[in-house]
């Protein structure tokens, strides 16, 4: 097998925010990205992981899941697990996501261009630079074995995080007043995250409660966006795409018994700037109309 090769690529090639942010925080995503290739596996990684770690990853990415600590999802064509760190520079627990397909069309297209996991890797770096919370991307790889195309995405794990869908669906053990205050805090943070997401031109077409994680560092609450395969960046985000993102999120949580339209309006007001709030009724009607259509289509599919 040929020895793995690495090539340093300036981070500016991975895109930057359109305008400098006041008080911007330096992230490890600003480290140089390394292009990986060993003849059959190609991908990218952050250079601070170290050459030895990157070479192990690109030589045998399938071994990552062999020692999985916890399986988060184990379905045909889609597996997600928590694994031990392979680098002394990034100790702790990593999250490894593997997707597979036997489609010749997908294999042919991704041979000559970027692949879905690579897009998630790039968009994750861009979101961090825009101060939007998402797990730190570490490496991404793609390889074809025995006619099956495999993609691997490595990120840092978020300790003790649960999805927004699960948190809303389950009654909490805390008193109702405390839970209400936490719900308001989560709504405010999520609205601000989505506002910043759209402000920087990002379009998350798969924005749903299962792709939003909640964690509690130092007694507070933090909101994280995950599953960035469906994220795309526009030079200027069209208004219909904003509506689609918000309607997609509302359609997923509208049927949860513990969620009301008041929660959605609270999120909408946290999302809008003071100037934008003047036209909130028109935007709300668009969101309700589009989410209702999606719910109807889903119910029609479920009844078949």
C-alpha positions as CSV (number, residue, x, y, z in Angstrom):
1,X,0.0,0.0,0.0
2,X,1.4,3.4,-0.9
3,X,2.5,5.6,2.1
4,X,-0.1,8.2,3.0
5,X,0.7,11.7,1.8
6,X,-0.4,15.0,3.3
7,X,-0.6,18.4,1.7
8,X,-1.1,21.6,3.7
9,X,-3.8,23.8,2.3
10,X,-4.4,27.4,3.5
11,X,-7.6,27.6,5.6
12,X,-8.8,30.5,3.5
13,X,-9.7,27.9,0.8
14,X,-12.4,26.6,3.0
15,X,-14.3,30.0,3.0
16,X,-14.5,32.7,5.6
17,X,-17.3,34.8,7.1
18,X,-18.4,37.7,4.9
19,X,-17.5,40.3,7.5
20,X,-15.2,40.2,10.5
21,X,-17.1,39.6,13.7
22,X,-16.6,41.9,16.7
23,X,-14.7,40.1,19.5
24,X,-14.2,37.1,17.3
25,X,-12.9,34.0,19.1
26,X,-10.1,31.9,17.6
27,X,-11.2,28.3,17.1
28,X,-9.0,25.3,16.3
29,X,-10.9,25.3,13.0
30,X,-8.4,28.1,12.0
31,X,-5.6,25.6,12.0
32,X,-4.3,24.5,8.5
33,X,-6.3,21.8,6.8
34,X,-4.4,18.8,5.6
35,X,-5.3,16.9,2.4
36,X,-5.0,13.1,2.9
37,X,-4.5,10.5,0.2
38,X,-3.1,7.0,0.3
39,X,-4.1,5.7,-3.1
40,X,-7.6,4.5,-2.2
41,X,-8.6,6.8,0.6
42,X,-8.9,10.6,0.3
43,X,-10.0,13.3,2.6
44,X,-9.1,16.2,4.9
45,X,-8.0,16.6,8.4
46,X,-6.9,19.3,10.8
47,X,-3.1,19.5,11.1
48,X,-3.0,19.9,14.9
49,X,-4.1,16.3,15.2
50,X,-0.6,15.3,14.2
51,X,0.9,13.5,11.2
52,X,0.9,10.1,12.9
53,X,-2.7,10.3,13.8
54,X,-3.7,11.5,10.3
55,X,-1.8,8.7,8.7
56,X,-3.4,6.1,10.9
57,X,-6.8,7.5,10.0
58,X,-6.3,7.5,6.3
59,X,-4.7,4.1,6.2
60,X,-7.6,2.3,7.9
61,X,-10.6,4.5,8.6
62,X,-12.8,1.4,9.1
63,X,-11.0,0.6,12.3
64,X,-12.5,3.7,14.0
65,X,-15.8,1.9,14.4
66,X,-14.2,-1.4,15.4
67,X,-13.6,-0.1,18.9
68,X,-16.8,1.9,19.3
69,X,-17.6,2.8,22.9
70,X,-21.3,3.6,22.3
71,X,-23.5,3.2,19.3
72,X,-25.8,6.1,18.7
73,X,-27.2,4.8,15.4
74,X,-26.6,1.5,13.7
75,X,-28.7,1.2,10.5
76,X,-27.9,-0.2,7.1
77,X,-25.9,2.5,5.3
78,X,-25.7,4.9,8.3
79,X,-23.8,4.3,11.5
80,X,-22.8,6.7,14.2
81,X,-20.8,5.9,17.3
82,X,-18.6,7.4,20.0
83,X,-15.0,6.3,19.8
84,X,-11.8,7.0,21.7
85,X,-9.5,9.8,20.5
86,X,-6.7,8.8,18.2
87,X,-4.7,11.9,18.9
88,X,-2.9,13.2,22.0
89,X,-3.6,16.7,20.8
90,X,-7.4,16.1,20.9
91,X,-7.9,13.8,23.8
92,X,-11.4,12.6,24.9
93,X,-14.2,11.1,23.0
94,X,-14.9,11.6,19.2
95,X,-18.0,11.0,17.3
96,X,-17.6,9.0,14.1
97,X,-20.3,8.9,11.4
98,X,-20.1,6.4,8.5
99,X,-22.4,6.4,5.5
100,X,-22.3,3.8,2.8
101,X,-23.8,3.3,-0.7
102,X,-23.4,1.0,-3.6
103,X,-24.8,3.5,-6.1
104,X,-22.4,3.7,-9.1
105,X,-23.7,7.2,-9.8
106,X,-22.7,8.5,-6.4
107,X,-19.3,6.8,-6.6
108,X,-18.7,8.4,-10.0
109,X,-19.8,11.9,-9.0
110,X,-17.8,12.0,-5.8
111,X,-14.7,10.7,-7.6
112,X,-14.4,14.0,-9.4
113,X,-15.8,16.4,-6.9
114,X,-16.5,16.9,-3.2
115,X,-18.7,14.4,-1.2
116,X,-21.4,14.9,1.3
117,X,-19.3,14.3,4.4
118,X,-16.7,16.7,3.0
119,X,-19.3,19.3,2.7
120,X,-20.3,18.7,6.4
121,X,-16.7,19.1,7.4
122,X,-16.2,22.3,5.5
123,X,-19.5,23.8,6.7
124,X,-18.7,22.9,10.2
125,X,-15.5,24.9,10.1
126,X,-17.3,27.8,8.5
127,X,-20.0,27.7,11.2
128,X,-17.4,27.8,14.0
129,X,-15.8,30.8,12.4
130,X,-19.2,32.5,12.3
131,X,-19.5,31.7,16.1
132,X,-22.3,29.3,15.5
133,X,-22.1,26.3,17.9
134,X,-21.5,23.0,16.2
135,X,-19.2,20.1,17.2
136,X,-15.6,20.7,16.1
137,X,-14.9,18.8,12.8
138,X,-11.6,16.9,13.0
139,X,-11.3,14.8,9.8
140,X,-13.2,13.4,6.8
141,X,-12.4,10.5,4.6
142,X,-13.9,8.6,1.6
143,X,-13.0,5.2,0.3
144,X,-14.4,2.5,-2.0
145,X,-14.1,-1.1,-0.8
146,X,-15.6,-4.1,-2.7
147,X,-17.9,-1.9,-4.7
148,X,-19.3,-0.1,-1.7
149,X,-18.6,3.6,-1.2
150,X,-17.8,4.7,2.4
151,X,-17.7,8.1,3.9
152,X,-16.3,8.9,7.4
153,X,-16.8,12.1,9.3
154,X,-15.0,12.7,12.7
155,X,-16.0,15.4,15.1
156,X,-15.5,16.1,18.8
157,X,-18.3,14.6,20.9
158,X,-20.6,16.8,23.0
159,X,-20.7,15.2,26.5
160,X,-24.1,14.4,28.0
161,X,-26.0,16.0,25.1
162,X,-29.5,15.1,24.1
163,X,-31.5,16.1,21.1
164,X,-34.1,18.9,21.3
165,X,-36.7,16.4,20.1
166,X,-36.0,14.1,23.0
167,X,-35.9,16.9,25.6
168,X,-39.3,18.3,24.4
169,X,-40.9,14.9,24.3
170,X,-40.0,13.8,27.8
171,X,-41.3,15.4,31.0
172,X,-38.4,16.8,33.0
173,X,-37.7,16.0,36.6
174,X,-37.1,19.6,37.6
175,X,-40.0,21.8,38.9
176,X,-42.2,23.4,36.2
177,X,-40.9,26.9,36.9
178,X,-37.3,25.9,36.5
179,X,-38.1,23.9,33.4
180,X,-40.0,26.9,32.0
181,X,-37.0,29.2,32.5
182,X,-34.7,26.7,30.8
183,X,-37.1,26.4,27.9
184,X,-37.1,30.1,27.5
185,X,-33.3,30.1,27.6
186,X,-33.0,27.4,25.0
187,X,-35.5,29.2,22.8
188,X,-33.5,32.4,23.0
189,X,-30.2,30.7,22.2
190,X,-31.7,28.7,19.3
191,X,-33.3,31.8,17.9
192,X,-30.0,33.7,18.0
193,X,-28.1,30.8,16.5
194,X,-30.6,30.6,13.6
195,X,-30.5,34.3,13.1
196,X,-26.7,34.2,12.9
197,X,-26.9,31.1,10.6
198,X,-29.0,33.0,8.1
199,X,-27.2,36.3,8.5
200,X,-24.0,34.6,7.2
201,X,-25.9,33.0,4.3
202,X,-26.1,29.4,5.5
203,X,-29.1,27.3,4.5
204,X,-29.8,24.2,6.6
205,X,-32.4,22.3,4.6
206,X,-32.6,19.5,7.2
207,X,-33.1,21.7,10.2
208,X,-35.1,19.6,12.7
209,X,-35.3,18.9,16.4
210,X,-33.3,15.7,16.1
211,X,-30.4,17.7,14.5
212,X,-30.2,20.1,17.4
213,X,-28.4,19.1,20.6
214,X,-28.7,20.5,24.1
215,X,-26.0,20.4,26.7
216,X,-25.6,21.9,30.2
217,X,-22.1,23.3,30.8
218,X,-21.7,25.0,34.2
219,X,-25.4,24.8,35.0
220,X,-26.5,26.6,31.9
221,X,-27.8,25.4,28.5
222,X,-26.0,25.3,25.1
223,X,-27.5,24.7,21.7
224,X,-25.6,22.8,19.0
225,X,-26.4,22.3,15.3
226,X,-25.4,19.0,13.9
227,X,-25.9,16.9,10.7
228,X,-24.5,19.5,8.3
229,X,-24.7,17.4,5.2
230,X,-27.6,19.5,4.1
231,X,-26.0,22.8,4.8
232,X,-25.3,25.1,1.8
233,X,-24.0,28.7,1.7
234,X,-25.6,31.3,-0.5
235,X,-24.0,34.6,-1.5
236,X,-27.3,36.1,-0.2
237,X,-29.8,33.8,1.4
238,X,-33.2,34.0,-0.4
239,X,-36.2,34.7,1.8
240,X,-38.0,31.4,0.7
241,X,-35.0,29.4,2.1
242,X,-35.3,31.2,5.4
243,X,-39.0,30.2,5.5
244,X,-38.2,26.6,4.5
245,X,-35.7,26.2,7.3
246,X,-38.0,27.6,10.0
247,X,-41.0,25.7,8.7
248,X,-39.0,22.5,8.6
249,X,-38.2,22.9,12.3
250,X,-41.7,23.8,13.3
251,X,-43.2,20.9,11.4
252,X,-41.1,18.5,13.3
253,X,-42.1,19.8,16.8
254,X,-45.6,21.1,16.2
255,X,-47.2,17.7,17.1
256,X,-45.3,17.2,20.4
257,X,-47.9,17.6,23.2
258,X,-45.6,19.8,25.3
259,X,-45.1,22.4,22.5
260,X,-47.5,25.2,21.7
261,X,-47.7,28.0,19.1
262,X,-46.5,30.3,21.9
263,X,-43.2,28.5,22.0
264,X,-42.9,28.9,18.2
265,X,-43.6,32.7,18.4
266,X,-41.1,33.0,21.3
267,X,-38.5,31.4,19.0
268,X,-39.5,33.6,16.1
269,X,-39.1,36.8,18.1
270,X,-35.7,35.6,19.3
271,X,-34.7,34.9,15.7
272,X,-35.8,38.3,14.3
273,X,-33.9,41.6,14.8
274,X,-35.9,44.5,16.3
275,X,-36.3,46.0,12.8
276,X,-37.5,42.7,11.4
277,X,-40.1,42.2,14.1
278,X,-42.4,44.8,12.5
279,X,-43.3,42.3,9.8
280,X,-43.4,39.2,12.0
281,X,-47.1,38.4,11.1
282,X,-46.4,37.9,7.4
283,X,-43.4,35.7,8.1
284,X,-45.4,33.7,10.7
285,X,-48.2,33.0,8.2
286,X,-45.7,31.8,5.7
287,X,-44.1,29.4,8.2
288,X,-47.5,28.0,9.3
289,X,-48.7,27.5,5.8
290,X,-45.5,25.7,4.7
291,X,-45.2,23.6,7.8
292,X,-48.9,22.6,7.6
293,X,-48.3,21.4,4.0
294,X,-45.3,19.4,5.1
295,X,-47.3,17.8,8.0
296,X,-50.1,16.9,5.6
297,X,-47.7,15.2,3.1
298,X,-46.1,13.3,6.0
299,X,-49.4,12.1,7.2
300,X,-50.4,11.0,3.7
301,X,-47.1,9.0,3.5
302,X,-47.7,7.4,6.9
303,X,-51.2,6.3,6.0
304,X,-50.0,4.4,2.9
